[in-house]
Amino acid sequence: MIENMNDFLSLIFLVFIIGACFIFMISVFSQHHAKKIRQMEDEYYNFTDDNEDSDEYE
């Protein structure tokens, strides 16, 4: 239980730290996901560009 002001401040600080860690985790996950999507798009478009240059159908 919260018995005095120090316990209340400790609880607020703990909630703040957990919230900051959660936001940081979401940010890192989002950046990683965006990088992975960009890489997949680059590989897809490079694959189609390579196939257009080949002489398989001539």
N, C-alpha and C positions, 0 to 999 in steps of 0.2 A: 504494500500500500504506500501511497504518497503521504509521508509524515511531515515533511517540511519543504521549504523552498528549494533546497539543494536537490532533493529527490525529483521535484518537478522540473528543474532545469536539466538534470541528467536525462530525464525521459524525453524532453523536447530535443536535446542534443542528439540522443540516440535515434529518434524519429527522423531528424534532419539528415544524419549520416546515412541511414538506410535509404531514405528517399534519394539522396545524391548518388548513392551507389546504383540504385535502380535506374535512374536517368542516364548515368554513364553507361551502364550495361546496354540499355536500349539504343543509345547513340552508337556504340561500337558495333552492335549487331546490325543496325541500319546501314552503317558505312560498309561493313563486310558484305552485306547482301547486295548493295548497289554495285560494289566492285565486281562481285560474282556475275551479276546480270550484265554489266558492261562487257566483261570478258566473254560471256556466252554470245552476246550480240556480235562482238568483233569476230569470234570464231565462225559464226554463221555467215556473216557477210563476206569474210575472206574465203570461206569454202565455196560460196556461189560464184565469187569473182574468179577463183581458180578454175572452176568447171567451164566457165564461158570461154576461157582462153584455150582450152584444149581442142584438139582436132579430131575428136572421136567420131563425129557425125559426118565428116567430109570424105 
